[in-house]
Amino acid sequence: MRRRSERLLPIGWLILATAGSAGAIAPSQVLVVYNSASTDAVAVKDAYLAAHPDIPAANVLDLNSTALANRATITYAEFVSGIRNPIRTYLNSGSGPTPTGIVAMALIRGIPHRIDDTDAPGIGDIPYDPAGPDIGDELGAGDVTCAALDAELVLLWQNLETGEAGNSMDSKSDNLIDNPYHNRFNEPIGNWSRTYITTAKTFTANNLIWQSNAAQTRYRLTPGDMYLVCRIDGRTAADAIATIDRAVGIVHNRRYGWIILDEDDGDDLDDDDYLGLFSAGNDYEEARDALLAAGWQVRYDHTSDFIEAHEHTEPLIAYAGYGENHVVNPPGNGTYIDGFRFARGAVFNTLESYNGRALNGLGTLFNQEQVADFIAAGGTFGIGNVWEPFSFTVADNELLLVNFLVHRLTWAEAAYSALPALSWMQIVVGDPLARVIDVVDWIGDFDADGDVDSSDADILAGCASGPGVPHPPGDCVRTDLDGDGDVDQADFGILQQSYAPRPAP
């Protein structure tokens, strides 16, 4: 984020992936999209499918495009012809899943992550220029068409570019679209009908932001009309594959893993009250209160101090902060995430404008930390910005973390419930199917029926003796209970506690 006055401020556990509560996204509802012409794409795709053997072969689409291979940024026309339309064609072909049968997409490393502005190329990389023009000027003019590629795919069946001629709000690709799934707690995406997902929706412009409030359901944009688009990615193929491994079969104890909420004392950028449209309250404080109430360990800071790795050595389940936008005492090196210890399944969400830029060989701007760096350091999930997003559109920590860690929605559902805007600048990195299992509720209750009884003993015996007895998906023996990466006496201590009456969380 680059700061300026009198204008909008730009902003510089444990997981079970294939089974879960009623309403969770099923493997059969995921479309895997890759480009075999891109370096390492096949290897990453194969690793993802190996982790999810229940994804049907027909749910895998190869774009097979040399024109798009190994590119970070493409034009809107290239997005339409090379990515959007081929996916539409495949879903309508009858040889694979149907448009209504898919709920989420997993974009495999090698898919471009940025769409450039149609009449002001590169403007998204100019957050502030007093001599102009910059993206703030374009936003005020109602003519920002650059976006994250993933964010455009969310509304796959909407021709957002129709009518675009460089004028104010002359197409739905201009500026951003109000996300109907935002600000919803504990509401699985399956609660909404997908019957009208291919129907063109009616939008109206409200203060340079598109909204859809049609009286008839078929013309009104609802969460059922969205695809929850995530990407399996990182700086290297090895990093991307590591996130797949870290998102499967993990169980975490909320009393041992920590969440850092490192707010700044000078600028409450998290108070999303721009035009009153996206306001979800005082985000960091409300996230802290909700997570503490649910029994999670939270380190919240709202001072000039920037929490450094040497100040917090316990394993982290989530890291949220202002990063290089910490006003008084910023870290200043763009690599502040190094040195923290991350439990498998850890989440990253920071108020930095370009923290999702450095993929597909692209670097960052203004020395900001990256989702890709977090993944390389042992993280699993993140939300990042590929162009300047402005502070009022960043993901809300309360919705993201409470829906993921407390309500145990899938990663895709939690991430998109936290994003105020669609057709904008954010990417969601990580396995869309991943879900949290809390070991406080899980130890001993192997069949998840709410009590520990003889059926759980049968399952445990089956896991010890071999196949033949039903047991939970993933590994039978989940021994790294404190999520620190090794199995030692501390894990035995946690296990011992499960035999005593459990204190209230």
Secondary structure, DSSP 8 states (H G I E B T S, - for coil): ----SSS-------B-SS--STT---GGGEEEEE-TTSTTHHHHHHHHHHH-TTS-GGGEEE---TTTTT-SEE-HHHHIIIIIHHHHHHHHSSSS--TTT--EEEEETTS--EE--SSSTTGGG-S--TTS--HHHHHHTT----EEHHHHHTTTTS-TTTT-SSSTT-STTSSEEE-TTTT-SS--GGGS--TTTTS----EEETTEEE---SSGGGS--GGG--EEEEE--SSHHHHHHHHHHTSS--B-TTTSEEEEEEESS--TTB--GGGTS---BHHHHHHHHHHHTT-EEEEEEES----GGG--S-EEEEEE-GGG-SSS---SS-TTTT--EEEEEEEEE--TTTT---TT---STT---HHHHHHTT--EEEEESS---GGGS--HHHHHIIIIIS---HHHHHHHH--EESSSEEEES-TT--B-BHHHHTT-TT-SSS--HHHHHHHHHHHH-TTS---SS-S----TT-SSS-SHHHHHHHHHTTS-----
